[in-house]
Amino acid sequence: MPWPLARTYSQPSLEVSGRCLRWGARTYVMGIINVTPDSFSGDGVGTNVAAAVRLAATFERAGADMLDVGGESSRPGAEPLAPEMEMERVLPAIQAIRKVSKLPIAVDTYHASVARAALDAGAEMVNDIHGLRFDQRMAAIVADSGAALVAMHNQRGRPFHDVAGDIRAGFDETLRIADAAGIDRGRIVLDPGFGFGWKPERNLEMIRRLPELWDYELPLLLGPSRKSTIGLVLDAPVDDRLEGTLAAVVAGIGAGADVVRVHDVREAVRAARLADAIVRDNWRAEP
């Protein structure tokens, strides 16, 4: 792959919450706020709104570019959560964070009713781990609101053929649904779904093959943070996967990731800054 990265985008930037995300200029960091009692990573704050606000403030000081608030654990085997319970968790947190932070807020949900309520509460982005393919109403909610969309390919329950090919098939279906609903493609970020239905070796292959997704000309998000693949490679428990996460983040940036979704924001911001200086050639010392 060419370094500095030579990607092209259908639209050069995304305006969200008064901020301009300029694709290709640098990597953007999304901080994870789990308002769940059962997050796989052990960092869930449950319904403690004050703790969610403190975490958002910590992330903002550390250099996060956006926040991702989720109320349902997406770990393998987790019990589905009723939309009403999901709203009880995410809406108070989003409302409280919005009062103290100007960062863009994404709601991590695949339920249209939760997305609609969260957007009304102050979120500006929807992060759908099913890429508009679970709730048929989701595309209309995103289109009507003008929200930005992170659309993930979820391999769970789907037959495997080829890593990049399966991701492309998922993206193609997501974009078909988005186009039919009138969602502006310039407001879509694609996520290949690291950790969602893939064997560990295929998660690693996914990062290597990110350049095969450049031709969508849309920004790519990578979310390897603390995932089990890292634990298996390093023989490390979930609370000891920082270095592995950063290695995956840096490798992803080298392969064209535009956004990284992480639990450890300060460390990821610093790693991304140096990776960008190398692969995007966006740093110069003072003469």
C-alpha positions as CSV (number, residue, x, y, z in Angstrom):
1,M,0.0,0.0,0.0
2,P,1.2,3.5,-0.7
3,W,2.6,5.6,2.2
4,P,1.6,8.3,2.9
5,L,-1.9,6.9,2.6
6,A,-3.5,7.8,-0.8
7,R,-7.2,7.2,-0.1
8,T,-10.0,9.1,-1.8
9,Y,-13.4,9.8,-0.3
10,S,-16.8,10.5,-1.9
11,Q,-17.0,13.5,0.3
12,P,-13.9,15.0,2.0
13,S,-15.5,15.7,5.3
14,L,-18.3,15.2,7.7
15,E,-20.0,17.9,9.7
16,V,-21.4,16.7,13.0
17,S,-22.1,18.6,16.2
18,G,-20.4,21.7,14.9
19,R,-17.2,19.8,14.2
20,C,-15.7,19.1,10.8
21,L,-14.1,15.6,10.5
22,R,-11.7,15.9,7.6
23,W,-11.2,12.4,6.2
24,G,-7.6,11.5,5.5
25,A,-6.1,14.4,7.5
26,R,-5.8,12.3,10.7
27,T,-7.3,9.5,12.6
28,Y,-10.3,10.2,14.8
29,V,-10.7,8.6,18.2
30,M,-14.1,7.5,19.5
31,G,-14.3,6.8,23.3
32,I,-16.5,4.0,24.5
33,I,-19.0,4.7,27.3
34,N,-20.8,1.5,28.3
35,V,-23.9,2.3,30.5
36,T,-24.3,-1.5,31.1
37,P,-23.6,-3.7,34.1
38,D,-22.3,-6.5,32.0
39,S,-19.8,-5.1,29.5
40,F,-17.3,-7.7,28.4
41,S,-14.5,-5.3,29.1
42,G,-15.5,-4.7,32.7
43,D,-15.8,-0.9,32.3
44,G,-19.6,-0.6,32.3
45,V,-20.9,2.2,34.6
46,G,-24.4,0.8,34.6
47,T,-27.1,3.5,35.4
48,N,-24.6,5.7,37.3
49,V,-25.1,8.8,35.2
50,A,-22.5,10.8,37.2
51,A,-19.9,8.1,36.4
52,A,-20.8,8.3,32.7
53,V,-20.4,12.1,32.7
54,R,-17.0,11.8,34.5
55,L,-15.8,9.3,31.9
56,A,-17.0,11.6,29.1
57,A,-15.1,14.5,30.6
58,T,-12.0,12.3,31.0
59,F,-12.2,11.2,27.4
60,E,-12.6,14.8,26.2
61,R,-9.6,16.0,28.2
62,A,-7.6,13.1,26.8
63,G,-8.3,14.1,23.2
64,A,-11.3,12.1,22.1
65,D,-13.1,13.3,19.0
66,M,-16.4,11.7,19.7
67,L,-18.2,9.5,22.2
68,D,-20.1,6.3,21.8
69,V,-22.8,5.5,24.4
70,G,-24.3,2.0,24.5
71,G,-26.8,0.4,26.8
72,E,-26.7,-3.2,25.6
73,S,-23.7,-5.5,25.8
74,S,-22.8,-6.9,22.4
75,R,-20.5,-9.6,23.7
76,P,-21.1,-13.1,22.3
77,G,-23.9,-14.8,24.2
78,A,-25.3,-11.7,25.8
79,E,-29.0,-11.7,26.3
80,P,-30.9,-9.2,24.1
81,L,-32.2,-6.1,25.9
82,A,-35.7,-4.8,25.4
83,P,-35.6,-1.3,23.8
84,E,-37.4,0.2,26.8
85,M,-34.7,-1.0,29.2
86,E,-32.0,0.2,26.7
87,M,-33.6,3.7,26.7
88,E,-33.7,3.7,30.5
89,R,-29.9,3.3,30.4
90,V,-28.8,5.5,27.5
91,L,-31.1,8.5,27.6
92,P,-30.2,9.9,31.0
93,A,-26.5,9.4,30.2
94,I,-26.7,11.1,26.8
95,Q,-28.8,14.0,28.2
96,A,-26.3,14.6,31.0
97,I,-23.2,14.3,28.8
98,R,-24.7,16.7,26.3
99,K,-25.0,19.4,29.0
100,V,-21.3,19.3,29.7
101,S,-19.6,18.2,26.4
102,K,-19.7,19.5,22.9
103,L,-18.2,16.3,21.4
104,P,-20.3,14.4,18.9
105,I,-22.3,11.6,20.7
106,A,-23.1,8.4,19.0
107,V,-25.8,6.0,20.4
108,D,-24.7,2.4,20.0
109,T,-28.0,0.7,19.2
110,Y,-29.7,-1.4,16.5
111,H,-33.2,-0.5,17.6
112,A,-34.9,2.4,15.7
113,S,-37.0,3.5,18.7
114,V,-33.8,3.8,20.9
115,A,-32.0,5.7,18.1
116,R,-34.9,8.1,17.7
117,A,-35.1,8.8,21.4
118,A,-31.4,9.2,21.7
119,L,-31.2,11.7,18.9
120,D,-33.9,13.7,20.5
121,A,-31.9,13.5,23.8
122,G,-28.8,15.0,22.2
123,A,-27.0,12.4,20.2
124,E,-26.0,13.2,16.6
125,M,-24.8,9.8,15.4
126,V,-26.2,6.3,15.3
127,N,-23.8,3.3,15.6
128,D,-25.7,0.3,14.4
129,I,-23.9,-3.0,14.8
130,H,-26.2,-4.6,12.2
131,G,-25.7,-2.0,9.6
132,L,-29.4,-1.1,9.1
133,R,-30.2,-4.9,8.6
134,F,-31.9,-5.7,11.9
135,D,-34.7,-3.0,12.4
136,Q,-36.3,-2.1,9.1
137,R,-37.2,1.3,10.6
138,M,-33.7,2.3,11.4
139,A,-32.8,3.7,7.9
140,A,-35.8,6.0,7.9
141,I,-34.9,7.3,11.3
142,V,-31.3,8.1,10.2
143,A,-32.5,9.6,6.9
144,D,-35.2,11.8,8.5
145,S,-32.9,13.1,11.3
146,G,-29.9,13.7,9.2
147,A,-27.8,11.9,11.7
148,A,-24.4,10.5,10.9
149,L,-24.3,6.7,10.7
150,V,-21.7,4.2,11.7
151,A,-22.8,1.0,9.8
152,M,-21.1,-2.2,10.8
153,H,-21.0,-5.5,9.0
154,N,-21.9,-8.2,11.5
155,Q,-20.8,-11.7,10.6
156,R,-22.6,-13.5,13.4
157,G,-24.9,-16.2,12.1
158,R,-23.7,-15.8,8.5
159,P,-21.8,-18.4,6.5
160,F,-18.1,-17.7,5.9
161,H,-16.7,-17.5,2.4
162,D,-13.9,-14.9,2.4
163,V,-13.1,-12.2,4.9
164,A,-13.1,-9.2,2.6
165,G,-15.8,-10.7,0.3
166,D,-18.2,-11.3,3.2
167,I,-17.6,-7.7,4.5
168,R,-18.2,-6.3,1.1
169,A,-21.4,-8.3,0.7
170,G,-22.6,-6.8,4.1
171,F,-21.6,-3.3,3.1
172,D,-23.3,-3.6,-0.3
173,E,-26.6,-4.6,1.4
174,T,-26.3,-1.8,4.0
175,L,-25.6,0.8,1.3
176,R,-28.6,-0.5,-0.8
177,I,-30.8,0.0,2.2
178,A,-29.3,3.4,2.9
179,D,-29.7,4.6,-0.6
180,A,-33.3,3.4,-0.7
181,A,-34.1,5.4,2.4
182,G,-32.3,8.5,1.2
183,I,-29.4,8.6,3.6
184,D,-26.6,10.8,2.3
185,R,-23.6,8.5,1.7
186,G,-21.4,11.4,2.9
187,R,-22.7,10.8,6.4
188,I,-21.9,7.1,6.5
189,V,-18.9,5.5,8.2
190,L,-18.3,1.8,7.5
191,D,-17.2,-0.6,10.2
192,P,-16.0,-4.1,9.1
193,G,-17.0,-5.6,12.5
194,F,-13.8,-6.8,14.2
195,G,-14.8,-9.4,16.7
196,F,-18.4,-9.9,15.5
197,G,-18.6,-13.5,14.3
198,W,-15.1,-14.0,13.1
199,K,-12.5,-16.5,14.2
200,P,-9.4,-14.8,15.6
201,E,-7.2,-15.4,12.6
202,R,-9.9,-13.8,10.4
203,N,-10.1,-10.7,12.7
204,L,-6.3,-10.3,12.1
205,E,-6.8,-10.9,8.4
206,M,-9.5,-8.2,8.4
207,I,-7.0,-5.6,9.4
208,R,-4.5,-6.6,6.7
209,R,-7.2,-6.5,4.1
210,L,-8.7,-3.1,5.0
211,P,-7.2,-1.6,1.7
212,E,-9.7,-3.8,-0.2
213,L,-12.5,-1.7,1.2
214,W,-11.0,1.7,0.1
215,D,-12.9,1.7,-3.1
216,Y,-16.2,2.4,-1.3
217,E,-14.6,5.9,-0.9
218,L,-16.2,6.1,2.6
219,P,-14.4,6.4,6.0
220,L,-13.6,3.2,7.8
221,L,-14.0,2.6,11.6
222,L,-12.0,-0.1,13.4
223,G,-13.0,-1.3,16.9
224,P,-10.5,-3.9,18.2
225,S,-10.3,-2.5,21.7
226,R,-9.8,-5.2,24.3
227,K,-11.4,-7.9,22.1
228,S,-10.9,-11.6,22.7
229,T,-8.6,-12.0,19.7
230,I,-6.1,-9.8,21.4
231,G,-6.4,-11.8,24.5
232,L,-5.8,-15.1,22.7
233,V,-2.8,-13.8,20.8
234,L,-1.2,-12.4,23.9
235,D,-2.6,-14.9,26.5
236,A,-3.9,-11.8,28.3
237,P,-7.0,-11.2,30.4
238,V,-9.4,-8.4,29.4
239,D,-7.8,-5.9,31.8
240,D,-4.4,-6.5,30.3
241,R,-4.9,-5.9,26.6
242,L,-3.8,-2.3,26.3
243,E,-0.6,-2.9,24.3
244,G,-2.4,-5.4,22.0
245,T,-5.2,-2.9,21.4
246,L,-2.7,-0.2,20.5
247,A,-0.9,-2.5,18.1
248,A,-4.2,-3.3,16.4
249,V,-5.1,0.4,16.3
250,V,-1.7,1.3,14.7
251,A,-1.9,-1.5,12.2
252,G,-5.4,-0.5,11.3
253,I,-4.3,3.1,10.7
254,G,-1.6,1.9,8.5
255,A,-4.2,-0.1,6.5
256,G,-6.5,2.9,6.1
257,A,-8.7,3.2,9.3
258,D,-10.1,6.7,9.7
259,V,-11.7,6.2,13.1
260,V,-10.8,3.9,16.0
261,R,-13.2,3.0,18.7
262,V,-11.5,2.4,22.0
263,H,-11.8,2.1,25.8
264,D,-8.3,3.6,26.5
265,V,-8.6,7.0,24.9
266,R,-5.5,8.8,26.1
267,E,-3.2,6.0,25.0
268,A,-5.0,5.6,21.7
269,V,-4.8,9.3,20.9
270,R,-1.1,9.3,21.4
271,A,-0.6,6.1,19.4
272,A,-2.8,7.5,16.6
273,R,-0.8,10.7,16.5
274,L,2.5,9.0,15.9
275,A,0.9,6.5,13.4
276,D,-0.5,9.4,11.5
277,A,2.8,11.2,11.4
278,I,4.2,8.1,9.8
279,V,1.5,6.9,7.4
280,R,-0.3,10.2,6.7
281,D,2.9,12.3,6.8
282,N,1.0,15.0,8.7
283,W,3.7,16.2,11.1
284,R,6.5,18.6,10.6
285,A,9.1,19.7,13.2
286,E,9.6,23.4,13.6
287,P,12.5,24.7,11.4
